Amino acid sequence: MVKLFNYLTRRKELFRPLRKGRVGLYTCGPTVYNYAHIGNLRTYIYEDVLRRTLEFNGYALKQVMNLTDVDDKTIRGAKKAGKTLRAFTDVYARKFFIDIKKLNILPAWKYPRATAHIREMAGLIHALLKKRLAYRTKDGVYFDISRFKSYGKLSGVKQRNLTAGARVSADQYEKGQASDFALWKAAKPGEPSWPAPFGAGRPGWHVECSAMSMKYLGKTFDIHAGAVDLLFPHHEDEIAQSEGATGKPFVRYFVEGEHLMVDGKKMSKSLGNIYTLAELEKRNFEPMDFRFFVLGAHYRKPLNFTWKALDSARAARLGLLNALARINRGPFDSGLKNENEALKVIAASERQFREAINDDLNMPKALAILNELLHYGNSLLDRRLLTRRSARMIRAAALEFDRVLGLNLKKREPLKVPAAVQKLVERREELRRGQQWAVADRLREQIKKLGYVIEDTPSGPLIRPKSA
């Protein structure tokens, strides 16, 4: 019983797919003219969580994510770099796939490139011309929004804002600028172009997603996901050209994620606050630290990135790993007098987790439920009341939750360490409690020489090999 906020209706709705048990999901992917920044990555993470939640609920899902490799930005970038469009965009496409793998984002079923689907776009434009929803000019083909009566139903931008004859050829334009938009741009010297019945040229940005999504998911499909800033013009124009061409509803649920701010401000080159995953890694953060940070806020709420907040997310994630590792290690109680209570707590956590993720992807609550379960397991451990069976079931529940959270808990569980290193760690904790910081620091260095590093977390020290 998954509920999602649908921007078409501006309310939370029970998700009902077109076909029972099956979901068609189209997620807006990267424009490969630069490296993906952390704002882009936040969007890809929430889209991944959406997919994982649906699959957790038993749906068979087909996800399509486009790669925009021809538009104003990619053409401009290729020219400046003195490269062909393909050579230029391949660099950023490869890095995109590296980044999403590091963030444990599940691979989509299809990653269609715009340049490989020109024929489908031309066919869509031809259908719009036949229906007189589009018209030709010297510089290309434009969609006539005055002839599509429901234009604005997604974003709220109304046709009455249209100045008669106003056209916009740029791929991206102002939010309130309701104008006829370019479907096809006539060939220009020095720009890539393709043949078409209405003249050589190249597609406008908006038409690619309509053509590719409908090719792989059908004329009507279940969910279109992306960032909230794509509501207008991109998603609004997709609806107009798709429904105009087919006469059928395009998408049933538009699910949009909110912005990521940096130090309370929008990311911009002038402020120097546009960060990539590689830049986070240079500061010794792991990709999973950023994923954890993103999961800490609801996808429909703005999120403010600061280095301090990321550091807190890292500490919380390591604390979670440490809590799980302690439960795995024991020692365990051989008695069973508290086991029934533990099993009830685990069952309640599993029910609450499912309710949280199915309530419009409430990941902050889902994370809190995981933390509470592990805290409960550690409290039993501290009181020597944790049985092997309870520990095994808590671990199984945590790994089941991680099917949605995607934090790689199984892969990143700390390894067992030698008894000698464990004793040094315990001695260091005693010194820290006695505020003998200098001696504790010397023990940290001694442990490091033995091939292990310590991360101090809210749940105690986390020990891991230096190479991990």
VEXDREN-2710 file (C-alpha; in Angstrom, 1 decimal):
% VEXDREN-2710
k/r/px/py/pz
1/MET/0.0/0.0/0.0
2/VAL/2.5/2.6/-1.2
3/LYS/1.4/6.3/-1.1
4/LEU/3.2/8.9/-3.2
5/PHE/2.8/12.6/-3.5
6/ASN/1.6/13.2/-7.1
7/TYR/2.4/16.6/-8.5
8/LEU/-0.4/16.2/-11.1
9/THR/-3.0/16.4/-8.3
10/ARG/-0.8/18.1/-5.6
11/ARG/-1.8/15.4/-3.0
12/LYS/-0.6/12.2/-1.6
13/GLU/-2.2/9.3/-3.3
14/LEU/-2.4/5.5/-3.1
15/PHE/-0.2/4.1/-5.8
16/ARG/-2.1/2.0/-8.3
17/PRO/0.0/0.9/-11.3
18/LEU/-1.5/0.5/-14.8
19/ARG/-0.8/-3.3/-14.7
20/LYS/-1.1/-5.2/-11.5
21/GLY/2.3/-5.9/-10.0
22/ARG/4.3/-4.1/-12.7
23/VAL/5.7/-0.6/-12.7
24/GLY/7.1/1.6/-15.5
25/LEU/9.4/4.2/-14.1
26/TYR/11.2/7.0/-16.0
27/THR/13.8/9.0/-14.2
28/CYS/15.4/12.1/-15.5
29/GLY/19.1/11.4/-15.9
30/PRO/22.2/13.6/-16.4
31/THR/23.0/16.1/-19.1
32/VAL/26.5/14.9/-19.8
33/TYR/28.3/18.3/-20.3
34/ASN/29.9/18.3/-16.9
35/TYR/30.4/16.2/-13.8
36/ALA/27.3/15.4/-11.7
37/HIS/27.3/17.7/-8.6
38/ILE/25.8/16.8/-5.2
39/GLY/22.5/18.4/-6.1
40/ASN/22.1/16.0/-9.0
41/LEU/23.2/13.1/-6.9
42/ARG/20.6/13.9/-4.3
43/THR/18.0/13.5/-7.0
44/TYR/19.4/10.2/-8.2
45/ILE/19.5/8.8/-4.7
46/TYR/15.8/9.6/-4.0
47/GLU/14.9/8.1/-7.4
48/ASP/16.8/5.0/-6.3
49/VAL/15.0/4.9/-3.0
50/LEU/11.7/5.2/-4.9
51/ARG/12.6/2.2/-7.0
52/ARG/13.9/0.2/-4.0
53/THR/10.6/0.9/-2.1
54/LEU/8.5/-0.3/-5.0
55/GLU/10.6/-3.5/-5.4
56/PHE/10.5/-4.0/-1.6
57/ASN/6.7/-4.1/-2.0
58/GLY/6.9/-6.8/-4.6
59/TYR/6.5/-4.9/-7.8
60/ALA/8.4/-6.0/-10.9
61/LEU/9.9/-2.7/-12.1
62/LYS/11.4/-1.4/-15.4
63/GLN/13.4/1.8/-14.9
64/VAL/14.5/4.0/-17.8
65/MET/17.0/6.8/-17.2
66/ASN/18.0/9.0/-20.1
67/LEU/21.4/10.5/-20.9
68/THR/21.0/13.9/-22.6
69/ASP/24.0/14.0/-24.9
70/VAL/22.7/16.7/-27.3
71/ASP/21.4/20.0/-26.3
72/ASP/22.6/23.6/-26.0
73/LYS/25.0/22.8/-23.2
74/THR/26.7/19.7/-24.6
75/ILE/27.1/21.4/-28.0
76/ARG/28.6/24.5/-26.5
77/GLY/30.9/22.4/-24.3
78/ALA/32.1/20.2/-27.2
79/LYS/32.9/23.3/-29.3
80/LYS/34.9/24.9/-26.5
81/ALA/36.8/21.6/-25.8
82/GLY/37.5/21.1/-29.6
83/LYS/36.0/17.6/-29.5
84/THR/33.2/15.8/-31.3
85/LEU/30.0/15.7/-29.4
86/ARG/30.4/11.9/-28.7
87/ALA/34.0/12.2/-27.4
88/PHE/33.0/15.2/-25.2
89/THR/29.9/13.6/-23.6
90/ASP/31.5/10.2/-23.2
91/VAL/33.9/11.6/-20.5
92/TYR/31.0/12.7/-18.3
93/ALA/28.8/9.7/-19.0
94/ARG/31.5/7.4/-17.8
95/LYS/32.0/9.4/-14.6
96/PHE/28.3/9.4/-14.0
97/PHE/28.2/5.6/-14.0
98/ILE/31.2/5.5/-11.6
99/ASP/29.5/7.9/-9.2
100/ILE/26.2/6.1/-9.1
101/LYS/27.9/2.8/-8.5
102/LYS/29.8/4.3/-5.6
103/LEU/26.5/5.6/-4.1
104/ASN/25.0/2.1/-4.4
105/ILE/22.4/3.3/-6.9
106/LEU/20.8/0.3/-8.6
107/PRO/21.4/0.3/-12.4
108/ALA/18.4/1.1/-14.5
109/TRP/17.0/-1.3/-17.1
110/LYS/17.8/1.1/-19.9
111/TYR/20.0/4.2/-20.3
112/PRO/19.0/5.6/-23.7
113/ARG/21.1/8.3/-25.2
114/ALA/19.3/11.1/-27.0
115/THR/21.6/10.9/-30.0
116/ALA/20.6/7.2/-30.5
117/HIS/16.9/8.1/-30.7
118/ILE/16.7/10.8/-33.2
119/ARG/14.3/8.7/-35.4
120/GLU/11.8/8.3/-32.6
121/MET/11.9/12.1/-31.9
122/ALA/11.4/12.9/-35.6
123/GLY/8.4/10.5/-35.7
124/LEU/6.8/12.3/-32.7
125/ILE/7.4/15.7/-34.2
126/HIS/5.9/14.5/-37.5
127/ALA/2.7/13.3/-35.6
128/LEU/2.4/16.7/-34.0
129/LEU/2.7/18.5/-37.3
130/LYS/0.0/16.3/-38.8
131/LYS/-2.3/17.2/-35.9
132/ARG/-1.4/20.9/-36.4
133/LEU/-0.2/21.1/-32.8
134/ALA/3.2/22.1/-34.2
135/TYR/4.3/24.4/-37.0
136/ARG/7.4/25.0/-39.1
137/THR/9.5/28.2/-39.2
138/LYS/12.8/29.1/-40.7
139/ASP/14.7/28.1/-37.6
140/GLY/12.9/24.8/-36.9
141/VAL/9.6/23.3/-35.6
142/TYR/7.7/24.7/-32.6
143/PHE/4.9/23.3/-30.4
144/ASP/1.8/25.5/-30.4
145/ILE/0.8/25.6/-26.7
146/SER/-2.4/27.6/-27.5
147/ARG/-3.8/24.5/-29.3
148/PHE/-3.2/22.2/-26.3
149/LYS/-5.9/23.3/-23.9
150/SER/-4.6/21.6/-20.7
151/TYR/-1.2/23.2/-21.0
152/GLY/-0.1/24.1/-17.5
153/LYS/-1.9/21.4/-15.6
154/LEU/1.3/20.1/-14.0
155/SER/3.1/23.3/-13.1
156/GLY/0.2/25.8/-12.9
157/VAL/1.8/28.0/-15.6
158/LYS/-1.2/29.2/-17.7
159/GLN/-1.6/29.8/-21.4
160/ARG/-3.0/33.3/-20.7
161/ASN/0.6/34.3/-20.0
162/LEU/1.4/33.6/-23.7
163/THR/2.1/36.6/-25.9
164/ALA/0.7/35.8/-29.4
165/GLY/3.4/34.4/-31.6
166/ALA/6.0/34.3/-28.8
167/ARG/8.5/31.5/-29.2
168/VAL/11.5/30.3/-27.2
169/SER/14.2/28.3/-28.9
170/ALA/16.5/27.8/-25.8
171/ASP/16.4/24.4/-24.2
172/GLN/16.0/25.9/-20.8
173/TYR/14.0/29.1/-20.1
174/GLU/12.3/31.2/-17.4
175/LYS/9.8/29.5/-15.1
176/GLY/6.9/31.8/-16.0
177/GLN/7.7/32.1/-19.7
178/ALA/4.7/30.3/-21.3
179/SER/5.8/30.3/-25.0
180/ASP/5.8/28.0/-28.0
181/PHE/8.8/25.8/-27.5
182/ALA/11.3/24.3/-30.0
183/LEU/10.8/20.7/-30.9
184/TRP/13.4/20.7/-33.7
185/LYS/16.1/23.2/-34.4
186/ALA/17.2/23.8/-37.9
187/ALA/20.8/22.9/-38.8
188/LYS/23.5/25.6/-38.0
189/PRO/27.1/25.7/-39.3
190/GLY/29.4/24.0/-36.8
191/GLU/26.6/22.1/-35.0
192/PRO/25.7/18.4/-35.2
193/SER/22.6/17.7/-37.2
194/TRP/20.5/14.9/-38.5
195/PRO/18.2/14.5/-41.5
196/ALA/14.4/14.7/-41.0
197/PRO/11.3/15.2/-43.2
198/PHE/11.0/18.7/-41.9
199/GLY/14.6/19.7/-42.6
200/ALA/18.1/18.8/-41.2
201/GLY/18.7/19.8/-37.7
202/ARG/18.7/18.5/-34.1
203/PRO/16.0/18.0/-31.4
204/GLY/15.1/20.4/-28.7
205/TRP/15.7/19.2/-25.2
206/HIS/12.1/18.4/-24.1
207/VAL/11.2/16.1/-27.0
208/GLU/13.9/13.5/-26.1
209/CYS/12.3/12.4/-22.9
210/SER/8.8/12.0/-24.5
211/ALA/10.2/9.9/-27.4
212/MET/12.5/7.7/-25.3
213/SER/10.1/7.1/-22.4
214/MET/7.2/6.1/-24.7
215/LYS/9.5/3.9/-26.7
216/TYR/10.5/1.8/-23.7
217/LEU/7.5/2.2/-21.3
218/GLY/4.5/2.7/-23.6
219/LYS/2.3/5.7/-24.5
220/THR/1.1/5.8/-20.9
221/PHE/3.2/4.7/-18.0
222/ASP/3.2/4.8/-14.2
223/ILE/5.8/7.2/-12.8
224/HIS/8.0/10.1/-14.0
225/ALA/10.5/11.2/-11.4
226/GLY/13.0/14.1/-11.4
227/ALA/13.9/17.3/-9.6
228/VAL/11.2/19.8/-8.7
229/ASP/12.8/22.5/-10.9
230/LEU/11.9/20.3/-13.9
231/LEU/8.2/20.8/-13.4
232/PHE/8.4/23.7/-15.8
233/PRO/9.2/23.9/-18.5
234/HIS/10.6/20.3/-19.0
235/HIS/7.9/18.1/-17.6
236/GLU/5.1/20.4/-18.6
237/ASP/6.3/20.4/-22.2
238/GLU/6.7/16.6/-22.1
239/ILE/3.0/16.2/-21.2
240/ALA/1.9/18.6/-24.0
241/GLN/3.9/17.0/-26.8
242/SER/3.3/13.4/-25.7
243/GLU/-0.5/13.7/-25.0
244/GLY/-0.8/15.9/-28.1
245/ALA/0.7/13.2/-30.3
246/THR/-1.0/10.1/-28.8
247/GLY/-4.3/11.5/-27.5
248/LYS/-3.7/9.4/-24.3
249/PRO/-2.6/10.3/-20.8
250/PHE/1.2/10.4/-20.6
251/VAL/2.1/9.8/-17.0
252/ARG/-0.1/8.8/-14.0
253/TYR/2.2/10.0/-11.2
254/PHE/4.8/12.8/-11.3
255/VAL/7.1/12.4/-8.3
256/GLU/9.5/15.3/-7.8
257/GLY/12.4/15.9/-5.4
258/GLU/13.3/19.2/-3.7
259/HIS/16.5/21.2/-4.1
260/LEU/19.8/20.8/-2.3
261/MET/21.3/24.0/-0.9
262/VAL/24.9/24.6/0.1
263/ASP/25.5/26.7/3.2
264/GLY/21.9/28.0/2.8
265/LYS/22.5/29.2/-0.7
266/LYS/21.8/27.9/-4.2
267/MET/24.7/26.3/-5.9
268/SER/26.4/28.5/-8.4
269/LYS/29.8/28.8/-10.1
270/SER/30.1/32.4/-8.8
271/LEU/29.9/31.3/-5.2
272/GLY/32.2/28.3/-5.7
273/ASN/29.9/26.0/-3.9
274/ILE/29.2/23.4/-6.5
275/TYR/30.7/20.1/-5.2
276/THR/31.1/16.7/-6.8
277/LEU/31.4/13.3/-5.2
278/ALA/35.1/13.3/-6.0
279/GLU/35.6/16.5/-4.0
280/LEU/33.8/14.9/-1.0
281/GLU/36.1/11.9/-1.3
282/LYS/39.2/14.2/-1.3
283/ARG/38.1/15.4/2.1
284/ASN/38.1/11.7/3.3
285/PHE/34.3/11.3/3.2
286/GLU/33.0/8.0/1.8
287/PRO/30.1/8.0/-0.8
288/MET/27.9/6.2/1.8
289/ASP/28.4/9.2/4.1
290/PHE/26.7/11.4/1.5
291/ARG/23.9/8.8/0.9
292/PHE/23.3/8.7/4.6
293/PHE/23.1/12.5/4.7
294/VAL/20.6/12.6/1.9
295/LEU/18.4/9.9/3.6
296/GLY/18.2/12.1/6.7
297/ALA/15.8/14.5/5.0
298/HIS/12.5/13.8/3.3
299/TYR/12.9/14.0/-0.5
300/ARG/10.2/16.7/-0.8
301/LYS/11.9/19.0/1.7
302/PRO/14.9/21.3/0.8
303/LEU/18.1/20.0/2.3
304/ASN/21.0/22.2/3.3
305/PHE/24.5/20.8/2.7
306/THR/27.4/21.9/5.0
307/TRP/30.6/20.1/5.7
308/LYS/29.7/20.0/9.4
309/ALA/26.4/18.3/8.6
310/LEU/28.2/15.7/6.4
311/ASP/30.6/15.1/9.2
312/SER/27.6/14.4/11.5
313/ALA/26.1/12.1/9.0
314/ARG/29.4/10.2/8.8
315/ALA/29.5/9.8/12.6
316/ALA/25.9/8.6/12.7
317/ARG/26.5/6.1/9.9
318/LEU/29.6/4.7/11.6
319/GLY/27.7/4.5/14.8
320/LEU/25.1/2.5/13.0
321/LEU/27.8/0.1/11.6
322/ASN/29.3/-0.2/15.0
323/ALA/26.0/-1.0/16.7
324/LEU/25.4/-3.7/14.2
325/ALA/28.9/-5.1/14.6
326/ARG/28.5/-5.3/18.4
327/ILE/25.2/-7.3/17.9
328/ASN/27.0/-9.7/15.6
329/ARG/29.9/-10.2/18.1
330/GLY/28.0/-10.9/21.3
331/PRO/28.5/-12.2/24.0
332/PHE/25.2/-13.9/23.9
333/ASP/22.9/-15.0/26.7
334/SER/21.9/-18.7/26.7
335/GLY/18.7/-18.0/28.5
336/LEU/15.4/-17.5/26.8
337/LYS/13.4/-15.5/29.3
338/ASN/13.6/-12.2/27.3
339/GLU/13.5/-13.7/23.8
340/ASN/9.8/-13.3/23.3
341/GLU/9.9/-9.7/24.1
342/ALA/12.8/-9.2/21.7
343/LEU/10.9/-11.0/18.9
344/LYS/7.9/-8.7/19.5
345/VAL/10.2/-5.6/19.2
346/ILE/11.7/-6.9/16.0
347/ALA/8.3/-7.6/14.5
348/ALA/7.1/-4.2/15.5
349/SER/10.2/-2.6/13.9
350/GLU/9.6/-4.4/10.6
351/ARG/6.0/-3.3/10.5
352/GLN/6.9/0.3/11.3
353/PHE/9.7/0.4/8.7
354/ARG/7.3/-0.7/6.0
355/GLU/4.7/1.8/7.0
356/ALA/7.4/4.6/7.0
357/ILE/8.8/3.8/3.5
358/ASN/5.3/3.4/2.1
359/ASP/4.2/6.8/3.4
360/ASP/5.7/8.8/0.6
361/LEU/9.2/7.5/1.1
362/ASN/9.7/8.7/4.7
363/MET/13.4/7.8/4.9
364/PRO/14.2/9.9/8.0
365/LYS/11.6/7.9/9.9
366/ALA/12.8/4.6/8.4
367/LEU/16.4/5.4/9.5
368/ALA/15.2/6.2/13.0
369/ILE/13.4/2.9/13.2
370/LEU/16.6/1.1/12.2
371/ASN/18.6/3.0/14.7
372/GLU/16.1/2.3/17.5
373/LEU/16.2/-1.4/16.7
374/LEU/20.0/-1.6/16.8
375/HIS/20.0/0.5/20.0
376/TYR/17.6/-1.9/21.5
377/GLY/19.8/-4.8/20.5
378/ASN/22.8/-3.1/22.1
379/SER/20.9/-2.4/25.3
380/LEU/20.2/-6.1/25.6
381/LEU/23.8/-6.9/24.9
382/ASP/25.0/-4.4/27.6
383/ARG/22.7/-6.2/30.1
384/ARG/23.9/-9.6/28.9
385/LEU/20.3/-10.4/27.7
386/LEU/20.9/-10.8/24.0
387/THR/20.4/-14.4/22.7
388/ARG/21.9/-15.7/19.5
389/ARG/18.5/-16.0/17.9
390/SER/17.5/-12.4/18.8
391/ALA/20.9/-11.2/17.5
392/ARG/20.5/-13.1/14.2
393/MET/17.0/-11.8/13.7
394/ILE/18.0/-8.2/14.4
395/ARG/20.8/-8.5/11.9
396/ALA/18.4/-10.0/9.4
397/ALA/15.9/-7.2/9.9
398/ALA/18.7/-4.5/9.5
399/LEU/19.8/-6.1/6.2
400/GLU/16.2/-6.3/5.0
401/PHE/15.8/-2.6/5.8
402/ASP/19.0/-2.0/3.8
403/ARG/17.3/-3.3/0.7
404/VAL/15.6/0.1/0.6
405/LEU/18.2/2.3/2.4
406/GLY/21.0/1.0/0.2
407/LEU/23.7/1.7/2.8
408/ASN/25.7/-1.5/2.0
409/LEU/25.4/-2.6/5.6
410/LYS/26.4/-6.2/4.8
411/LYS/29.4/-5.2/2.7
412/ARG/30.6/-2.6/5.1
413/GLU/30.2/-4.4/8.4
414/PRO/33.5/-4.1/10.2
415/LEU/35.7/-7.1/10.0
416/LYS/36.8/-9.1/13.1
417/VAL/40.0/-7.8/14.6
418/PRO/42.8/-9.6/16.5
419/ALA/42.3/-9.9/20.2
420/ALA/45.5/-7.9/20.9
421/VAL/44.1/-4.9/18.9
422/GLN/40.7/-5.3/20.6
423/LYS/42.4/-5.1/24.0
424/LEU/44.2/-1.9/23.0
425/VAL/41.0/-0.4/21.9
426/GLU/39.3/-1.2/25.2
427/ARG/42.3/0.2/27.1
428/ARG/42.1/3.4/25.0
429/GLU/38.4/3.7/25.9
430/GLU/39.2/3.5/29.6
431/LEU/41.8/6.2/29.2
432/ARG/39.3/8.4/27.3
433/ARG/36.8/8.0/30.1
434/GLY/39.5/9.1/32.5
435/GLN/40.2/12.1/30.2
436/GLN/43.8/10.9/29.7
437/TRP/43.8/12.1/26.1
438/ALA/47.5/12.1/25.4
439/VAL/48.0/8.5/26.4
440/ALA/44.8/7.5/24.5
441/ASP/46.2/9.2/21.4
442/ARG/49.4/7.2/21.6
443/LEU/47.4/4.0/21.8
444/ARG/45.5/5.2/18.6
445/GLU/48.9/5.5/16.8
446/GLN/50.0/2.1/18.1
447/ILE/46.7/0.5/16.8
448/LYS/47.3/2.3/13.5
449/LYS/50.8/0.7/13.2
450/LEU/49.2/-2.7/13.7
451/GLY/47.1/-2.0/10.5
452/TYR/43.8/-0.7/12.0
453/VAL/42.2/2.7/12.4
454/ILE/39.6/3.8/14.9
455/GLU/36.5/5.9/14.2
456/ASP/34.9/7.3/17.4
457/THR/31.1/7.1/17.0
458/PRO/28.1/7.7/19.3
459/SER/27.9/3.9/19.8
460/GLY/31.5/3.5/20.7
461/PRO/34.7/3.0/18.7
462/LEU/34.5/1.5/15.2
463/ILE/37.6/-0.5/14.2
464/ARG/38.5/-1.2/10.6
465/PRO/41.6/-2.2/8.6
466/LYS/43.5/0.8/7.2
467/SER/42.9/-0.3/3.6
468/ALA/39.1/-0.6/4.1
END
